[in-house]
Amino acid sequence: MTTDSTAKTVYRIGTRKSKLALVQTEMIKDYLSKAFPQYEFILEGISTTGDRILDVALSKIGEKALFTKELEVALEDGRVDFVVHCLKDLPTTLPRGIALGAVMERENPNDALVLSPKYGNCSSLADLPEGSVVGTSSLRRVAQLKNKYPHLIYKDVRGNVDTRLAKLDNPEGEYAAIILAVAGLVRLHLEHRISQVLPLTDSLYAVSQGALGIECREDDVDTRRLLNFLNHHPTRTMCSAERSLMRRLEGGCSVPIGVCSSLEDRMLSLRGLVASLDGQQIVEFDSKISLQESASFDQDLVLANELGTTVADGLIERGAGVILAGLSH
Protein backbone atom coordinates (compact mmCIF):
# COMPACT_ATOMS: atom_id res chain seq x y z
CA MET A 1 0.00 0.00 0.00
CA THR A 2 1.39 3.39 -1.04
CA THR A 3 0.13 6.96 -1.27
CA ASP A 4 0.54 8.84 -4.56
CA SER A 5 1.10 12.57 -5.07
CA THR A 6 -2.64 13.28 -4.83
CA ALA A 7 -2.70 11.57 -1.42
CA LYS A 8 -4.77 8.69 -2.83
CA THR A 9 -3.99 5.30 -1.31
CA VAL A 10 -2.79 2.80 -3.94
CA TYR A 11 -3.06 -0.98 -3.59
CA ARG A 12 -0.96 -3.15 -5.92
CA ILE A 13 -2.46 -6.51 -6.86
CA GLY A 14 -0.19 -9.37 -7.90
CA THR A 15 -1.42 -11.81 -10.54
CA ARG A 16 -0.18 -14.36 -13.04
CA LYS A 17 0.01 -13.09 -16.60
CA SER A 18 -2.25 -15.70 -18.19
CA LYS A 19 -5.45 -14.46 -19.80
CA LEU A 20 -7.64 -16.25 -17.26
CA ALA A 21 -5.63 -14.93 -14.30
CA LEU A 22 -5.86 -11.37 -15.61
CA VAL A 23 -9.61 -11.66 -16.22
CA GLN A 24 -10.13 -12.97 -12.69
CA THR A 25 -7.96 -10.27 -11.14
CA GLU A 26 -9.67 -7.52 -13.14
CA MET A 27 -12.96 -8.82 -11.79
CA ILE A 28 -11.71 -8.44 -8.22
CA LYS A 29 -10.23 -5.03 -9.00
CA ASP A 30 -13.65 -3.89 -10.28
CA TYR A 31 -15.40 -5.13 -7.11
CA LEU A 32 -12.95 -3.26 -4.91
CA SER A 33 -12.90 -0.09 -7.02
CA LYS A 34 -16.69 0.20 -6.79
CA ALA A 35 -16.76 -0.54 -3.07
CA PHE A 36 -13.79 1.69 -2.21
CA PRO A 37 -13.63 4.55 -4.76
CA GLN A 38 -11.29 6.46 -2.47
CA TYR A 39 -8.53 3.94 -3.26
CA GLU A 40 -6.68 3.11 -6.47
CA PHE A 41 -5.95 -0.49 -7.48
CA ILE A 42 -3.13 -1.38 -9.90
CA LEU A 43 -2.40 -4.82 -11.39
CA GLU A 44 1.14 -6.23 -11.40
CA GLY A 45 1.63 -9.24 -13.72
CA ILE A 46 4.19 -11.81 -12.53
CA SER A 47 5.44 -14.97 -14.30
CA THR A 48 5.42 -18.19 -12.27
CA THR A 49 7.28 -21.49 -12.64
CA GLY A 50 4.10 -23.22 -13.81
CA ASP A 51 3.64 -20.60 -16.53
CA ARG A 52 7.21 -20.90 -17.82
CA ILE A 53 7.57 -24.70 -17.91
CA LEU A 54 5.01 -25.89 -20.44
CA ASP A 55 6.71 -28.98 -21.86
CA VAL A 56 6.62 -31.03 -18.65
CA ALA A 57 3.59 -32.52 -16.89
CA LEU A 58 2.66 -30.63 -13.72
CA SER A 59 3.01 -33.80 -11.66
CA LYS A 60 6.64 -34.24 -12.78
CA ILE A 61 7.98 -30.74 -12.09
CA GLY A 62 8.32 -31.61 -8.41
CA GLU A 63 7.18 -28.42 -6.73
CA LYS A 64 3.92 -27.75 -4.89
CA ALA A 65 3.77 -23.98 -5.37
CA LEU A 66 4.05 -24.03 -9.16
CA PHE A 67 1.68 -21.12 -9.73
CA THR A 68 2.09 -19.23 -6.46
CA LYS A 69 5.71 -19.04 -5.28
CA GLU A 70 6.81 -15.99 -7.29
CA LEU A 71 3.64 -14.14 -6.33
CA GLU A 72 4.25 -14.85 -2.66
CA VAL A 73 7.85 -13.61 -2.94
CA ALA A 74 6.57 -10.33 -4.40
CA LEU A 75 4.11 -10.12 -1.52
CA GLU A 76 6.82 -10.76 1.07
CA ASP A 77 9.08 -8.15 -0.58
CA GLY A 78 6.34 -5.53 -0.47
CA ARG A 79 6.18 -5.14 -4.25
CA VAL A 80 2.46 -5.98 -4.10
CA ASP A 81 -0.13 -5.70 -1.32
CA PHE A 82 -2.14 -8.81 -2.11
CA VAL A 83 -2.18 -11.54 -4.74
CA VAL A 84 -5.02 -13.38 -6.51
CA HIS A 85 -4.94 -17.12 -7.14
CA CYS A 86 -7.19 -19.90 -8.27
CA LEU A 87 -7.54 -21.35 -4.79
CA LYS A 88 -6.93 -24.87 -6.09
CA ASP A 89 -3.37 -23.79 -7.02
CA LEU A 90 -2.61 -22.55 -3.51
CA PRO A 91 -0.78 -25.03 -1.23
CA THR A 92 -2.72 -25.87 1.92
CA THR A 93 0.12 -24.63 4.15
CA LEU A 94 1.05 -21.00 3.52
CA PRO A 95 4.50 -19.44 4.04
CA ARG A 96 5.20 -17.84 7.41
CA GLY A 97 3.82 -14.31 7.54
CA ILE A 98 1.32 -14.89 4.71
CA ALA A 99 -2.45 -15.11 5.31
CA LEU A 100 -5.48 -16.06 3.23
CA GLY A 101 -7.27 -12.72 3.29
CA ALA A 102 -10.37 -13.71 1.36
CA VAL A 103 -12.09 -16.49 -0.57
CA MET A 104 -14.51 -15.30 -3.26
CA GLU A 105 -17.88 -16.87 -4.03
CA ARG A 106 -17.35 -20.08 -5.95
CA GLU A 107 -18.18 -20.55 -9.61
CA ASN A 108 -19.40 -24.02 -10.72
CA PRO A 109 -16.60 -26.33 -9.44
CA ASN A 110 -17.21 -29.22 -11.84
CA ASP A 111 -15.08 -30.41 -14.74
CA ALA A 112 -16.17 -29.80 -18.32
CA LEU A 113 -15.81 -31.90 -21.45
CA VAL A 114 -14.91 -29.90 -24.56
CA LEU A 115 -15.19 -31.90 -27.76
CA SER A 116 -13.27 -31.36 -30.98
CA PRO A 117 -15.37 -30.06 -33.89
CA LYS A 118 -14.48 -33.35 -35.61
CA TYR A 119 -16.68 -35.12 -33.04
CA GLY A 120 -19.76 -32.97 -33.43
CA ASN A 121 -21.97 -36.05 -33.42
CA CYS A 122 -20.90 -36.83 -29.84
CA SER A 123 -22.19 -35.20 -26.68
CA SER A 124 -20.38 -37.05 -23.88
CA LEU A 125 -17.32 -39.15 -23.07
CA ALA A 126 -19.47 -42.25 -23.39
CA ASP A 127 -20.11 -41.37 -27.05
CA LEU A 128 -16.43 -41.26 -28.06
CA PRO A 129 -15.16 -44.25 -30.06
CA GLU A 130 -12.57 -46.58 -28.56
CA GLY A 131 -9.02 -45.20 -28.72
CA SER A 132 -10.09 -41.55 -28.82
CA VAL A 133 -7.51 -39.24 -27.22
CA VAL A 134 -8.64 -37.08 -24.30
CA GLY A 135 -6.31 -34.29 -23.15
CA THR A 136 -5.90 -33.19 -19.54
CA SER A 137 -3.00 -32.19 -17.32
CA SER A 138 -4.74 -33.47 -14.18
CA LEU A 139 -3.89 -36.85 -12.66
CA ARG A 140 -7.11 -36.58 -10.63
CA ARG A 141 -9.19 -36.43 -13.80
CA VAL A 142 -7.23 -39.16 -15.57
CA ALA A 143 -7.47 -41.60 -12.65
CA GLN A 144 -11.23 -41.21 -12.30
CA LEU A 145 -11.96 -41.24 -16.02
CA LYS A 146 -9.78 -44.29 -16.66
CA ASN A 147 -11.98 -46.10 -14.15
CA LYS A 148 -15.19 -45.06 -15.95
CA TYR A 149 -13.99 -44.97 -19.57
CA PRO A 150 -11.08 -47.38 -19.94
CA HIS A 151 -11.57 -47.53 -23.72
CA LEU A 152 -10.24 -43.98 -24.12
CA ILE A 153 -6.61 -42.79 -24.25
CA TYR A 154 -5.53 -39.98 -21.92
CA LYS A 155 -2.66 -37.65 -22.81
CA ASP A 156 -1.17 -34.63 -21.09
CA VAL A 157 -2.00 -31.21 -22.50
CA ARG A 158 -0.49 -27.99 -21.09
CA GLY A 159 -0.81 -24.28 -21.81
CA ASN A 160 -3.45 -21.66 -21.15
CA VAL A 161 -7.07 -22.23 -22.11
CA ASP A 162 -6.72 -20.65 -25.56
CA THR A 163 -3.65 -22.78 -26.30
CA ARG A 164 -5.42 -25.96 -25.30
CA LEU A 165 -8.49 -25.12 -27.35
CA ALA A 166 -6.28 -24.38 -30.37
CA LYS A 167 -4.69 -27.82 -30.03
CA LEU A 168 -8.16 -29.36 -29.80
CA ASP A 169 -9.49 -27.47 -32.81
CA ASN A 170 -6.50 -28.24 -35.04
CA PRO A 171 -7.90 -30.45 -37.87
CA GLU A 172 -4.62 -32.40 -37.85
CA GLY A 173 -4.52 -32.62 -34.05
CA GLU A 174 -4.73 -35.83 -32.04
CA TYR A 175 -7.25 -34.75 -29.41
CA ALA A 176 -10.89 -35.81 -29.62
CA ALA A 177 -11.64 -33.86 -26.45
CA ILE A 178 -10.05 -32.01 -23.56
CA ILE A 179 -11.17 -31.65 -19.96
CA LEU A 180 -11.16 -28.17 -18.39
CA ALA A 181 -12.71 -26.55 -15.34
CA VAL A 182 -16.20 -25.16 -15.93
CA ALA A 183 -15.25 -22.06 -13.91
CA GLY A 184 -12.41 -21.00 -16.19
CA LEU A 185 -14.52 -21.36 -19.32
CA VAL A 186 -17.36 -19.36 -17.75
CA ARG A 187 -15.04 -16.53 -16.67
CA LEU A 188 -13.56 -16.37 -20.17
CA HIS A 189 -17.09 -16.31 -21.66
CA LEU A 190 -16.46 -19.63 -23.38
CA GLU A 191 -19.50 -21.46 -21.98
CA HIS A 192 -20.55 -22.30 -25.53
CA ARG A 193 -17.57 -24.65 -25.81
CA ILE A 194 -18.80 -26.90 -22.99
CA SER A 195 -20.08 -30.15 -24.52
CA GLN A 196 -20.86 -31.77 -21.16
CA VAL A 197 -20.53 -30.80 -17.51
CA LEU A 198 -19.09 -34.00 -16.11
CA PRO A 199 -21.34 -35.52 -13.44
CA LEU A 200 -19.82 -36.19 -10.03
CA THR A 201 -20.26 -39.90 -10.71
CA ASP A 202 -17.61 -39.47 -13.41
CA SER A 203 -15.28 -36.97 -11.76
CA LEU A 204 -15.16 -35.41 -8.31
CA TYR A 205 -13.57 -31.99 -8.64
CA ALA A 206 -10.25 -30.65 -7.35
CA VAL A 207 -9.93 -29.20 -3.86
CA SER A 208 -11.21 -25.57 -4.01
CA GLN A 209 -11.82 -25.71 -7.77
CA GLY A 210 -13.93 -22.76 -8.93
CA ALA A 211 -12.96 -20.50 -6.01
CA LEU A 212 -10.54 -17.56 -5.99
CA GLY A 213 -8.23 -17.05 -3.01
CA ILE A 214 -6.49 -13.81 -2.11
CA GLU A 215 -3.27 -13.81 -0.09
CA CYS A 216 -1.91 -10.86 1.86
CA ARG A 217 0.69 -10.22 4.54
CA GLU A 218 -0.44 -11.44 7.94
CA ASP A 219 0.51 -8.22 9.71
CA ASP A 220 -1.09 -5.90 7.11
CA VAL A 221 -4.18 -4.96 9.10
CA ASP A 222 -5.49 -2.39 6.60
CA THR A 223 -5.34 -4.78 3.64
CA ARG A 224 -6.90 -7.61 5.63
CA ARG A 225 -9.78 -5.34 6.62
CA LEU A 226 -10.21 -4.33 2.97
CA LEU A 227 -10.19 -7.91 1.70
CA ASN A 228 -12.73 -9.08 4.24
CA PHE A 229 -15.32 -7.36 2.05
CA LEU A 230 -14.68 -10.04 -0.60
CA ASN A 231 -15.07 -13.05 1.69
CA HIS A 232 -17.93 -15.37 0.80
CA HIS A 233 -18.44 -17.29 4.02
CA PRO A 234 -20.20 -20.40 2.62
CA THR A 235 -17.50 -20.86 -0.04
CA ARG A 236 -14.71 -20.29 2.45
CA THR A 237 -16.26 -22.80 4.85
CA MET A 238 -16.59 -25.51 2.19
CA CYS A 239 -13.11 -24.87 0.81
CA SER A 240 -11.65 -24.94 4.33
CA ALA A 241 -13.02 -28.45 4.77
CA GLU A 242 -11.62 -29.52 1.40
CA ARG A 243 -8.20 -27.97 2.07
CA SER A 244 -8.08 -29.60 5.50
CA LEU A 245 -8.65 -32.98 3.85
CA MET A 246 -5.84 -32.38 1.38
CA ARG A 247 -3.51 -31.10 4.11
CA ARG A 248 -4.11 -34.29 6.11
CA LEU A 249 -3.42 -36.43 3.04
CA GLU A 250 -0.41 -34.28 2.08
CA GLY A 251 -1.69 -34.13 -1.47
CA GLY A 252 -0.76 -31.92 -4.42
CA CYS A 253 -0.63 -32.01 -8.21
CA SER A 254 0.91 -35.49 -8.13
CA VAL A 255 -1.89 -37.08 -6.09
CA PRO A 256 -5.32 -38.00 -7.55
CA ILE A 257 -7.59 -36.50 -4.87
CA GLY A 258 -11.17 -35.47 -5.64
CA VAL A 259 -13.80 -33.82 -3.46
CA CYS A 260 -17.40 -32.70 -3.37
CA SER A 261 -18.81 -30.45 -0.64
CA SER A 262 -22.09 -28.73 0.16
CA LEU A 263 -23.47 -26.41 2.81
CA GLU A 264 -27.24 -26.35 3.23
CA ASP A 265 -29.23 -25.29 6.30
CA ARG A 266 -26.02 -25.15 8.35
CA MET A 267 -25.19 -28.76 7.47
CA LEU A 268 -21.70 -29.06 5.98
CA SER A 269 -21.08 -32.22 3.93
CA LEU A 270 -17.85 -33.46 2.39
CA ARG A 271 -17.04 -36.42 0.19
CA GLY A 272 -13.45 -37.30 -0.64
CA LEU A 273 -11.80 -39.65 -3.11
CA VAL A 274 -8.31 -41.04 -3.58
CA ALA A 275 -7.46 -43.04 -6.70
CA SER A 276 -4.52 -44.97 -8.05
CA LEU A 277 -2.98 -43.49 -11.21
CA ASP A 278 -4.33 -46.32 -13.37
CA GLY A 279 -7.86 -45.86 -12.02
CA GLN A 280 -8.02 -49.46 -10.83
CA GLN A 281 -8.26 -48.55 -7.16
CA ILE A 282 -10.68 -45.89 -5.92
CA VAL A 283 -11.45 -45.17 -2.28
CA GLU A 284 -14.28 -42.84 -1.26
CA PHE A 285 -15.60 -41.64 2.08
CA ASP A 286 -18.06 -38.96 3.15
CA SER A 287 -19.21 -37.34 6.34
CA LYS A 288 -21.08 -34.26 7.54
CA ILE A 289 -21.13 -31.90 10.48
CA SER A 290 -23.77 -29.50 11.79
CA LEU A 291 -22.68 -25.87 12.19
CA GLN A 292 -24.23 -24.18 15.20
CA GLU A 293 -26.77 -21.44 14.42
CA SER A 294 -25.17 -18.97 16.80
CA ALA A 295 -21.56 -19.80 15.90
CA SER A 296 -19.13 -17.20 14.67
CA PHE A 297 -17.46 -17.52 11.27
CA ASP A 298 -14.19 -18.53 12.95
CA GLN A 299 -16.03 -21.29 14.80
CA ASP A 300 -17.49 -22.50 11.50
CA LEU A 301 -13.97 -22.75 10.07
CA VAL A 302 -12.80 -24.79 13.04
CA LEU A 303 -15.59 -27.31 12.46
CA ALA A 304 -14.92 -27.31 8.71
CA ASN A 305 -11.29 -28.20 9.36
CA GLU A 306 -12.37 -30.97 11.70
CA LEU A 307 -14.66 -32.38 9.01
CA GLY A 308 -11.85 -32.37 6.47
CA THR A 309 -9.61 -34.29 8.86
CA THR A 310 -12.40 -36.78 9.62
CA VAL A 311 -12.99 -37.52 5.93
CA ALA A 312 -9.25 -37.81 5.27
CA ASP A 313 -8.88 -40.28 8.14
CA GLY A 314 -11.85 -42.24 6.82
CA LEU A 315 -10.18 -42.49 3.43
CA ILE A 316 -6.92 -43.65 4.99
CA GLU A 317 -8.70 -46.33 7.01
CA ARG A 318 -10.33 -47.63 3.84
CA GLY A 319 -7.10 -48.03 1.92
CA ALA A 320 -6.18 -44.57 0.66
CA GLY A 321 -3.01 -44.66 2.77
CA VAL A 322 -1.71 -47.61 0.79
CA ILE A 323 -2.46 -45.85 -2.52
CA LEU A 324 -0.75 -42.65 -1.35
CA ALA A 325 2.28 -44.54 -0.08
CA GLY A 326 2.63 -46.18 -3.49
CA LEU A 327 2.48 -42.82 -5.25
CA SER A 328 5.28 -41.38 -3.13
CA HIS A 329 7.81 -43.95 -4.33
Number of C-alpha atoms within 10 A of each C-alpha: 19 12 12 10 6 6 9 13 14 16 19 20 26 27 27 24 15 18 13 18 20 18 16 19 24 18 13 18 19 12 13 18 14 10 12 12 10 10 16 18 20 13 17 18 16 15 16 19 15 20 16 11 14 13 10 13 19 22 15 9 14 12 15 18 20 20 22 25 19 18 27 22 13 17 22 18 10 13 15 24 23 29 25 25 22 21 24 20 20 25 21 22 12 13 13 9 12 18 18 18 23 23 28 23 17 19 17 15 21 20 26 23 22 26 27 24 15 14 13 9 10 15 15 15 22 12 10 20 13 12 12 16 20 26 25 20 21 22 24 25 25 27 25 28 22 18 19 17 16 16 16 19 17 23 15 17 23 20 17 14 18 13 12 18 19 12 21 24 18 13 12 8 12 16 24 23 27 23 23 23 22 25 21 24 17 15 16 15 10 13 15 9 17 20 18 16 18 20 12 13 9 16 24 23 24 25 30 27 25 24 22 25 23 25 28 25 23 14 11 16 11 9 18 21 12 14 20 13 14 18 17 15 17 21 21 24 24 26 30 25 29 31 26 23 30 25 18 17 21 13 19 22 24 21 23 25 30 22 27 23 23 16 17 9 8 14 12 22 21 24 22 26 23 29 26 24 22 15 21 13 15 21 19 20 20 19 15 18 15 16 20 12 9 8 9 10 13 11 13 24 20 14 19 29 22 17 27 30 21 21 27 28 17 18 23 20 13 14 16 25 17 12 19 21 9 11 13 8 5
